[in-house]
Amino acid sequence: GAAQRGTRPLLGCWGLGLELLGGGSAASRMWRALLLLQAAARATAGARPLIISTDPGVDDSIALLLAAASPEVDLRAVCINFGSLHNVSQLAHNALAVLALAGREDVPVYLGASDPLAVPFHDLGGPSFHGVDGLGGAPLPVQPKHGVNMSKTAAEVIVEACRHWRPAPVLVSLAPLTNVALALALEPRLPVLCPTLYMMGGTILEAGNVSPVAEANIANDAEAACRVFAAGFDLHVAPLDVTMSTWLDTTYLESLRGLPSPAGSFVWNITRFYTRAYRNVGGFVDGMPLHDPSALLMFLRPELYETRRWQAVIDTSPYPSMTRGMVIADRRGAVDAGPAPGTSQAQLRAPAGRAQHGGGPLSPPPPPNATLHFALSAKFEALRDFLRERLATLPRDSEASQRERLMYE
């Protein structure tokens, strides 16, 4: 009922709730109570509620660790979408393991879309970069002790959260946009109820990574991306233009092994396969791009990004069209850097009925509110330092082993 809807967002433990307190030893119950108190503290300390739609995935896993380590956000739900792998059960297992490593066993994981909206699934090469298990075959330092929350689908979770959580959550999509498109189908007012959406996907000027002009998250479900881009969200996009220039070399990745948290060694282990794939398949010499974490970093550290506002549409030509999944941005006329410090989102939105470009209307014209914020460059050294600092705050080995003993005995 309404009382439950009010309690669960406050605690930030939607999937587990007060049932965490039941069963086990006194020490186990005390640890579970501590998890709930910590979640309540995040909710009352001004942290913004956060829902992540993801397909973990090497870089997705880094983004989940970053979310768990960031006090600015209160991670309340992880929604699984196909993408890096077709097997959403494996992707959900990866998410649960990463959350356990991060000390966030309270965050529920929900299954979402296992196929695109309108076409059959096409393997665009995800396992070549992420491995058949999504994590490059790296051993998991902590095994999840509970499973997926099956009470709702990912789309239902997104809709219910946007209807009832206050403040409204920030949505971050690190996967194809199918979960968000399905939520839109359930609740067309979603961009009004929950205006802010950050995503990694697409490319404007950089070459594509699954075709000459398309990026994997968009190309995996171009129809879903088309609907989300036109829906009217305050949409902030981290395309390949910025992620391919935010490079983590192997020296940096190896340095993470020295962090006090075992998360550092975990990142090093899962990225070894990933960096080899970029070398062998992509022809890159050293390291990996910071793809999916960039969407969350845009929210956490917006001052480190240079963005442009453009209208854009998605090419939904049928397979095997070379342009399927292409983001077509209207870059004519003057564009603005931004947002400038202190600028409100209301000031950034396009006036109703008027396009934000210097020439005539797009053909065919998108909805007047389909103006997006694309990040094109970033201060990558500052971002790398920030990521290292946040990973260092995650639970240490002794804390992780104590959690293992108390939580699950």
VOTIPA-426013 format. One record per residue (C-alpha): x, y, z. Coordinates in steps of 0.25 Angstrom, whole numbers, plus 5000, padded with zeros to 4 digits. Layout:
N
XYZ;...
This chain:
409
500050005000;500450155001;501150135014;502050025008;502350114996;502750225005;503650135014;504350065003;504950184996;505350245010;506150125013;506650104999;506549955001;505349934991;505549784989;505949745002;505249835012;505049805026;505149655023;506649665024;506449675039;505849535040;506649405042;508049375045;508949405058;508849525066;510149575059;509549545046;508249625049;509149735055;509949745041;508649745033;508049855042;509349935040;509149925025;507749985026;508150095035;509250135025;508250135014;507350225022;508550315025;508750325010;507350365007;507250465018;508650525015;508150585002;508750474993;507950474979;507250344977;507850264966;507350154957;508350084947;507950004935;509149924931;509749804924;510949764933;511949754925;513349804929;513149954928;511749944934;512349874946;513349994948;512150084948;511350004958;512550014967;512650164965;511150174968;511350094981;512550184985;511850324983;511150394994;510450484984;509550374980;508650264987;508650144978;507350084980;507149984968;507949914957;507149874945;507749774935;507649794920;508249704910;509449764903;510849714906;510249574906;508949524902;508849444915;508149534925;508249434936;509749434935;509749584934;508949594947;509849494954;511049594950;510249714956;509949634969;511449594971;511949744968;510949794978;511349694988;512749734986;512449884988;511649855001;510349884995;509549754997;508349835000;508149884986;507149794978;507449744964;506249734954;506249654941;505849744929;505849734914;506549604908;506249644894;506049774885;504749834884;504449814869;505549724863;506249594867;507449594875;508749614867;510149584873;510949704871;512149644877;512049674892;512649544897;513849574889;514149694898;513449644911;513649494910;512649394911;512249424925;512349574923;513449594933;514649534924;514649404932;515249474944;514949404958;513849474967;514449514980;513049514987;511949414982;510549474983;509749404994;508349444989;507749454975;506949544966;505749614971;504649554963;503449634969;503449734957;504049754944;505149854941;504149944934;503149934945;504149974955;504550094947;503150134946;502750114961;503950194965;503750304956;502250314961;502550304976;503950344980;504250484984;505150544980;504950474966;506150374963;507250404953;507250294942;508550244937;508550154925;509850084922;509249984913;508249984901;507050064904;506049954904;505749964918;505450114918;504650094905;503749984912;503550074924;503150184914;502050094908;501550064922;501550214926;501650314915;501750424925;503150374929;503950494925;503050584933;503050494945;504550464944;505250564935;506650534936;507350424928;508850404927;509250304917;510550244910;510250224895;510450274881;511450344874;511450484866;512850504860;513650384865;513550254857;512550144862;512950024869;512049924863;511849994849;512550114842;511550204849;510850134860;511150104875;510749974881;509750014892;508950094881;509049994870;508649874879;507249934880;507150054870;505650054871;505650074887;506750184885;505850254875;504650254885;505450304897;506250414889;504850464884;504150454898;504550584904;505550544915;506550644920;507550544913;509050554915;509850464906;511250414907;511550374893;512850304887;513350444884;513650464899;513850324904;514850284894;515650404898;515650374913;516650264913;517050174924;518450114921;518949984926;519950064936;518750134942;517950004943;519049924949;519250034959;517750004964;518349874970;518949954981;517650014986;517249975000;515949924995;515849784988;515049854977;516349914971;516949774969;515549734963;515549844953;516949804949;516549664947;515349684939;516049794930;517149694926;516249624916;515649754912;516949824909;517449704901;516149704893;516449854889;517849824885;517449694877;516149724872;516149884871;517649904868;517849994880;519249984887;519050004901;517850014911;516350034910;515350144908;514450184920;513150154913;511950134923;512550204935;512550334927;511050344928;511050344943;512250434943;511550534935;510550544947;511550534958;512550634952;511850714941;512950824941;513950724935;513150714922;512950804910;511550784905;510750824893;509250834891;508650774878;507450714873;507650574868;506950454863;507350304861;507450234848;506550104849;506850044836;506649894836;507849804837;508849794830;508849944827;510150004830;509450124836;508550054846;508750114860;509450244855;509150364863;508850474853;509050614861;508650744855;510050814856;509650934847;509751074852;510351124866;510351024877;510651054892;511650994902;511050964915;510350954924;511051074930;511151074945;509851114952;509051094939;507751024942;507150914934;505950994931;506851104924;507550994916;506250934910;505850974896;504651074896;503350994892;503250984877;504551044873;505750964868;507150994874;507951014862;508251124852;507651064839;506251014836;505550894842;506050754842;505450664832;504650594837;504650694849;504750624863;503850674875;504150814880;504650754893;505650654887;506850744890;507950664896;509250694903;510450624897;511850614904;512950634893;514150654902;514550634916;515750664926;516150524926;517350524936;516350584946;515350484943;516350374945;516850424958;515350444963;515050294959;516250244967;515950324979;514450274979;514950124977;515850144989;514650174998;514050034996;514049925007;515449875010;515849725011;515549715026;514249785025;513849695013;514249565021;513449615033;512249645025;512349505018;512349445032;511249525039;510349545027;510249405023;510549315034;
